[in-house]
Amino acid sequence: MPPDTTLIGADLTYFNGQPAALLLFTIHKHQVSIFLIQRANGSVTALRSTQAGFTIDSANTRDLCILAVSNVNPAELELLVASLVRAQSNS
């Protein structure tokens, strides 16, 4: 996990009409939104892009699609996503 990362909250939301967990983190002073979607309902094509100063990063595990959005440094966002993938793989 990137240094200075804090989980500040969580909620239930919907992504493409599917229920998803929304985890809210801060890295330094930047907010990060992480959407966790069950893969049984489909998968997200792994992507990395930057639009209007925000980075979108994603990954798939056996059970989850992970989608992250933030204006934090892209390398730190990628590190957070990789940490979540490892945590899911170890469960």
N, C-alpha and C positions, 0 to 999 in steps of 0.2 A: 504494500500500500504506500502511496506517496507520503512523504513527511507532511505533518500538519493537516491530516485528513480527519474530519469529524463527521459522524453520522448525526444529523440534526433532526431527522424525522422520517416518517413513513406514512403511506396512505394507500388506499385501494382506489384504482382508477380504471379506465378502459382505454385500450389501444386497438384501433381497427375493430371496435365492437367486442373485443375480448377482455375479460378481467385481467388486470395486471397489478403487481405490486409496484409502487413508486417509492424509491428510496431517495432521500434528499441528503446530500453530503456537502460539506465545504472542504475545499483544498485551498489553503491560505485564505484569501478573502473571496474566492470565487465559488459560486454555487454550482452544484452538479446534480442533474436529475438522472436517475437510473431507473429504467423500466424493466421489470422481470416478467416475462410472458411464458406460460407453459408451452412447450414444443408440441404437445399433443394437439394443440389448436393450430399448428402451423409453425413455420420458422421464418426468421428474418434473414434475408441474404446479408452475409457479413459485409459491412461497408465501413469506410472511413472517408469523411469529407469535411470540408470547412465551408460555411456559408455565412455571410454577414458577421464574421468574427466568432461564430460558434462552431465548435467541432462536434461532429456526430461520429460515434464509434460503436461498434456492435460485435457480439460474439455469440456463438451457440455452444451450449453444453448438451449432454445427453437429454436433460429434462427441460432446460430453459433457453429462451432467447434473451439476451441481455442487450439493451440499447441505452447508450449514455449520451447526454447532451450537455455541453458546458462551454464557457469562454475561457476556461483554464488552459494552460499550456497543453497542447495535444499529447506530448509524451507522458505527462502526468495523468491525463485522462486514460490513456492506453494502459498505464500501470495499474490504475484502479480497476479497470475492466478485467485485466489479467488476474488481479487478486481475487475478484469475485468468481471468475472461472475456476481458479484453483480451489477456492472454498467450496464450490458446488461439486467439484470432482472428488473432494475428500469426504463428502457427506454420504 
